[in-house]
Amino acid sequence: MLKFKYVHFYSNQKNTLDLVNIVVPEVQQYFPYTTMDLRCPFLSKINEITAEALVSIRISNIMKPFIEQPDKVCYRTRMEDLEYEIKFPGNLASSYSYPHIDTFENAYNKELILYDGFIMQRLLRTMINESETSTDHVHIIFEDRLVCTFSEEDWRYHARTIVSGVPSIISTTGIVEAPAKSGEWYIKRMELAAYGLCVDDKYEVSNEQKIAMNNFLQYGDKRISSIAVGYVLQTLFFFITEGDPFCTDPSCRLYNAHWQEELIHSQLKTGKLCDQHYNILRQFNSSVIECR
């Protein structure tokens, strides 16, 4: 069990999360003896070298691992890409984009650019102050860029919400995009596409559709801040449990939700830890007191 003493939060560039009133205070309630602070966005000031590094870790083909990604030199030297990273607006996607992009062009046109989460983690690690690189410190970076990781199980990249480690990355875009929406939502999207419409076009919404829409998150959704608390807990339990933070109980905040409805259930409808993980948390807090 890693007995960290400090947790540093970095706000996202778009500043859409209520870190002051919701995220940090609620996490502090779980870890009352751990010192926490809130900082400016980690990538708030990007020079050309950092921008070039970010462009180089973009994923252009989700069916190939990072070392086989095509045309990396070409992308690195594209001035428009460098300018995009330097002036990064945080306005990454429309409210209804797909997380699994087939080509770089499709992702770029939707402003849903994919970045290798583990390579980004390595890049950000080099930017942490040396005085805060010990195991006493946990760095949690809320990042608007959409991170993904390559799975050898199905040999493709998947959009992710969190990449735990040093530092830990929580993608605000991933909260909306990574857990899949209901099958009914995708069917509705295809039906509208047949008429040349998209889901965010103005059209009459039935009561049934309104209920269905409440079962998944959209950009600007006020519920995202409360759900972000659960992802922070998963990140911190990654250290407490030495890399095994997830729970099999779908009502626990540490449940690894693959569907939006599962996410909303575990984080909002129940919004608590199971007995097993509550006991683990209690042991951790007791150990922190003993070390003081």
GIFEN-V79978 format. One record per residue. N is the residue number from 1. RES is the residue in one small letter. SS is DSSP state (A for helix, B for strand, O for the rest). PHI is phi in whole degrees, 0 to 359 (NA if undefined). NEAR is the number of other ideal C-beta (glycine too) atoms within 8 Angstrom. Layout:
N | RES | SS | PHI | NEAR
N | RES | SS | PHI | NEAR
This chain:
1 | m | O | NA | 8
2 | l | O | 280 | 7
3 | k | O | 262 | 8
4 | f | O | 289 | 12
5 | k | O | 248 | 9
6 | y | B | 229 | 12
7 | v | B | 234 | 14
8 | h | B | 251 | 12
9 | f | B | 259 | 14
10 | y | B | 242 | 12
11 | s | O | 293 | 12
12 | n | O | 281 | 13
13 | q | O | 300 | 12
14 | k | O | 281 | 9
15 | n | O | 56 | 8
16 | t | O | 263 | 8
17 | l | O | 266 | 13
18 | d | O | 269 | 7
19 | l | A | 285 | 12
20 | v | A | 287 | 7
21 | n | A | 260 | 5
22 | i | A | 241 | 13
23 | v | A | 297 | 13
24 | v | A | 296 | 11
25 | p | A | 299 | 9
26 | e | A | 290 | 10
27 | v | A | 294 | 14
28 | q | A | 299 | 10
29 | q | A | 296 | 7
30 | y | A | 284 | 9
31 | f | O | 236 | 14
32 | p | O | 292 | 7
33 | y | O | 255 | 7
34 | t | O | 254 | 11
35 | t | B | 281 | 6
36 | m | B | 234 | 12
37 | d | B | 218 | 8
38 | l | B | 245 | 8
39 | r | B | 235 | 8
40 | c | O | 293 | 6
41 | p | O | 308 | 10
42 | f | O | 297 | 11
43 | l | O | 255 | 11
44 | s | O | 286 | 7
45 | k | O | 235 | 4
46 | i | O | 248 | 10
47 | n | O | 268 | 7
48 | e | A | 293 | 7
49 | i | A | 294 | 6
50 | t | A | 294 | 12
51 | a | A | 299 | 14
52 | e | A | 296 | 10
53 | a | A | 295 | 9
54 | l | A | 294 | 15
55 | v | A | 297 | 13
56 | s | A | 289 | 9
57 | i | O | 257 | 12
58 | r | B | 291 | 13
59 | i | O | 254 | 13
60 | s | O | 259 | 9
61 | n | O | 223 | 10
62 | i | O | 288 | 11
63 | m | O | 265 | 6
64 | k | O | 234 | 7
65 | p | O | 295 | 6
66 | f | A | 301 | 9
67 | i | A | 291 | 4
68 | e | A | 253 | 7
69 | q | O | 294 | 11
70 | p | O | 279 | 7
71 | d | O | 56 | 7
72 | k | A | 295 | 8
73 | v | A | 295 | 6
74 | c | A | 300 | 7
75 | y | A | 291 | 12
76 | r | A | 295 | 10
77 | t | O | 267 | 6
78 | r | O | 282 | 9
79 | m | A | 296 | 6
80 | e | A | 294 | 6
81 | d | A | 289 | 12
82 | l | A | 297 | 12
83 | e | A | 296 | 9
84 | y | A | 300 | 8
85 | e | A | 291 | 12
86 | i | A | 294 | 10
87 | k | O | 259 | 6
88 | f | O | 315 | 11
89 | p | O | 273 | 6
90 | g | O | 80 | 10
91 | n | O | 272 | 6
92 | l | O | 277 | 10
93 | a | O | 206 | 13
94 | s | O | 290 | 9
95 | s | O | 289 | 10
96 | y | O | 224 | 8
97 | s | O | 255 | 9
98 | y | O | 276 | 7
99 | p | O | 282 | 12
100 | h | O | 260 | 7
101 | i | O | 265 | 12
102 | d | O | 279 | 5
103 | t | O | 223 | 8
104 | f | A | 298 | 10
105 | e | A | 298 | 6
106 | n | A | 298 | 9
107 | a | A | 296 | 11
108 | y | A | 293 | 8
109 | n | A | 296 | 6
110 | k | O | 273 | 11
111 | e | O | 56 | 9
112 | l | O | 247 | 14
113 | i | O | 276 | 10
114 | l | B | 261 | 14
115 | y | B | 234 | 14
116 | d | B | 294 | 15
117 | g | A | 295 | 13
118 | f | A | 288 | 8
119 | i | A | 290 | 10
120 | m | A | 298 | 16
121 | q | A | 301 | 13
122 | r | A | 299 | 8
123 | l | A | 297 | 12
124 | l | A | 293 | 13
125 | r | A | 300 | 9
126 | t | O | 289 | 6
127 | m | O | 259 | 7
128 | i | O | 280 | 11
129 | n | O | 302 | 5
130 | e | A | 302 | 5
131 | s | A | 289 | 4
132 | e | A | 238 | 10
133 | t | O | 261 | 8
134 | s | O | 284 | 5
135 | t | O | 290 | 5
136 | d | O | 289 | 6
137 | h | B | 248 | 12
138 | v | B | 241 | 11
139 | h | B | 252 | 11
140 | i | B | 243 | 13
141 | i | B | 254 | 11
142 | f | B | 277 | 14
143 | e | B | 234 | 14
144 | d | O | 283 | 12
145 | r | O | 295 | 12
146 | l | B | 271 | 15
147 | v | B | 266 | 16
148 | c | B | 214 | 14
149 | t | B | 227 | 11
150 | f | B | 271 | 9
151 | s | B | 253 | 9
152 | e | O | 280 | 4
153 | e | O | 290 | 4
154 | d | O | 241 | 4
155 | w | O | 55 | 6
156 | r | B | 199 | 8
157 | y | B | 277 | 12
158 | h | B | 230 | 10
159 | a | B | 296 | 13
160 | r | O | 234 | 12
161 | t | O | 263 | 10
162 | i | B | 231 | 12
163 | v | B | 231 | 12
164 | s | O | 276 | 10
165 | g | O | 145 | 7
166 | v | O | 240 | 8
167 | p | O | 279 | 12
168 | s | B | 268 | 14
169 | i | B | 246 | 13
170 | i | B | 242 | 16
171 | s | B | 274 | 16
172 | t | A | 293 | 15
173 | t | A | 291 | 12
174 | g | A | 296 | 15
175 | i | A | 301 | 15
176 | v | A | 275 | 13
177 | e | A | 267 | 12
178 | a | O | 289 | 11
179 | p | O | 292 | 11
180 | a | B | 289 | 7
181 | k | O | 278 | 8
182 | s | O | 292 | 12
183 | g | A | 300 | 5
184 | e | A | 298 | 7
185 | w | A | 296 | 12
186 | y | A | 294 | 9
187 | i | A | 297 | 8
188 | k | A | 299 | 10
189 | r | A | 298 | 11
190 | m | A | 291 | 8
191 | e | A | 297 | 8
192 | l | A | 293 | 12
193 | a | A | 298 | 9
194 | a | A | 295 | 6
195 | y | O | 257 | 6
196 | g | O | 77 | 4
197 | l | O | 247 | 8
198 | c | O | 232 | 9
199 | v | O | 296 | 10
200 | d | O | 270 | 6
201 | d | O | 290 | 7
202 | k | O | 283 | 2
203 | y | O | 206 | 6
204 | e | O | 291 | 3
205 | v | O | 250 | 6
206 | s | O | 283 | 6
207 | n | A | 298 | 5
208 | e | A | 297 | 6
209 | q | A | 291 | 9
210 | k | A | 297 | 9
211 | i | A | 295 | 8
212 | a | A | 296 | 11
213 | m | A | 294 | 10
214 | n | O | 287 | 6
215 | n | O | 267 | 9
216 | f | O | 215 | 12
217 | l | O | 269 | 11
218 | q | O | 234 | 9
219 | y | O | 297 | 7
220 | g | O | 85 | 6
221 | d | O | 295 | 8
222 | k | O | 294 | 5
223 | r | O | 284 | 9
224 | i | A | 298 | 13
225 | s | A | 298 | 12
226 | s | A | 292 | 12
227 | i | A | 291 | 14
228 | a | A | 299 | 15
229 | v | A | 301 | 14
230 | g | A | 297 | 13
231 | y | A | 291 | 12
232 | v | A | 296 | 13
233 | l | A | 299 | 13
234 | q | A | 298 | 15
235 | t | A | 295 | 15
236 | l | A | 290 | 14
237 | f | A | 290 | 12
238 | f | A | 302 | 13
239 | f | A | 280 | 11
240 | i | A | 297 | 12
241 | t | O | 262 | 10
242 | e | O | 57 | 7
243 | g | O | 97 | 6
244 | d | O | 231 | 6
245 | p | O | 275 | 12
246 | f | O | 275 | 8
247 | c | B | 244 | 10
248 | t | O | 273 | 5
249 | d | O | 278 | 8
250 | p | O | 295 | 9
251 | s | O | 261 | 9
252 | c | B | 268 | 13
253 | r | O | 292 | 13
254 | l | O | 263 | 14
255 | y | B | 290 | 13
256 | n | O | 275 | 7
257 | a | O | 288 | 12
258 | h | O | 258 | 6
259 | w | B | 236 | 10
260 | q | A | 302 | 13
261 | e | A | 297 | 9
262 | e | A | 296 | 12
263 | l | A | 297 | 12
264 | i | A | 296 | 14
265 | h | A | 295 | 12
266 | s | A | 288 | 15
267 | q | A | 263 | 13
268 | l | A | 245 | 9
269 | k | A | 288 | 6
270 | t | A | 257 | 10
271 | g | O | 60 | 9
272 | k | B | 209 | 8
273 | l | O | 274 | 11
274 | c | O | 289 | 11
275 | d | A | 300 | 6
276 | q | A | 299 | 8
277 | h | A | 282 | 12
278 | y | A | 295 | 10
279 | n | A | 294 | 8
280 | i | A | 297 | 11
281 | l | A | 298 | 12
282 | r | A | 298 | 8
283 | q | A | 296 | 9
284 | f | A | 297 | 12
285 | n | A | 298 | 11
286 | s | A | 295 | 8
287 | s | A | 292 | 10
288 | v | A | 293 | 13
289 | i | A | 297 | 8
290 | e | A | 295 | 6
291 | c | A | 281 | 7
292 | r | O | 277 | 5
